[in-house]
């Protein structure tokens, strides 16, 4: 026992705390969101559904370099929304750019028009 200690102190040991949430103190509050899906607002949810519909439609048309680039950008957008709950402005700008380049496609596929509309085009 340490001679400086005049009274017995409780022993506290904390092991591995990964994926844990702590709140200490009278008004402390802890929230945990471990491994769950990222929270999305209604607009982002609508965009995600439209992106998925357009990707499904793209799989039904003749593939080209243009459709492949668009599908890749849409896949990246879908992934980012799934991971973070939103798509960054630069990613959305890339999708806008590819949709603008694919004018013939957007006039034929209703899903392309939906995504374009949701992106303010």
N, C-alpha and C positions, 0 to 999 in steps of 0.2 A: 504494500500500500504506500502511496505517495505521502511522505511526512507532512507536506504542505496542506493536505486535505484534512479538515477537522471533522467533517461529517461524511457519511456514506452517500455517494452520488450514484444515480441509476446508470446502468450500462446501456448504451444505445449503439446498435450496429446496423448499418444500412448496406445491404448487398447490392446486387445488380438492379438498377432502377430503369433500365431501358423499357420503353413502352409503358411507363408508369406516369401517374399524375399526382402531384402533391399540392396541398394548400395548407399553409401554416399561419396561424394567427386568428384573432377573433373574427374578422370580417373577410377572411380569405375565401376565395372561390376558385375552383379548378374545373376545367372542362377538358375532356379527352376526346380526340377524334383519330384514334389509331387505326389505320388500315381501312377505314370506311370511305365511301365515295365522297368526293369533294362536293360542297354545297353549291347549288346553282340557282340563279334567279329564273323567273319565268321566261324572260327574253332569251337567255342563254340556253335554256332547255328547248325552246322553240328552234333556235339556230341549230342545236345539236341534232334534233329530229330531221330538220331540213338537210343538213350535211349528210346524214345517214341515207336519206332518201335519194339524194343526188348521187352518192357513191353507188347505190344499188342500180340506179338508172344508167350510170356510166358503164357498169359491167355488161349492160345489154347492147351497147352501141359498138360500132367498129372501133377498135383501139388504134390510137395514133399517139405520136409523141405529145401532142397537146392534151389529149384526154389522160394520158399517163401522168403528166405534170399536175394536172388539175386533181386527179385522184390522190396523188401523193400529198398535195397541199391539204386536201380535205381530210385525209387520214391523219395528218399531223394536227390539224385543228381538232378533230374528234378526240385524239389522244390527249391533247393539252386540256381540253374541257374536262375530260374524264379525270385527269390527274389533279388539276388545280381549281376546277369549277368555273373557269372562264378561258377565253382565248385572247391572247395579247393583241394589241393594235397592229403590230408588225405582221403577225400571222394573218389577221383579217385583211390587211392591206394586200398581202400576197394573193389571197383567194380572190379579192376584188379584181386585181390585175389579171389573173388567169381567166376569170369569168369575162372580163371585158375583151380579152383576146379571143374568146370562144363565142363570139356573138351568134354564129349560126347554131351552135349547140344550145345556147340559152333561149333561143326563140323556139326550138323544137321540144326541149325537155321542160315540162312544167316545174320540176324540182329545181332546175337551174335558175329559173325565174324566181322561185320562192327564196332561194339562198341569196340571190342578187338583191331582191327586195329587202330582206332582213339586214343586208349589209349596206343599205342606203343607196343602192345604185338605181 
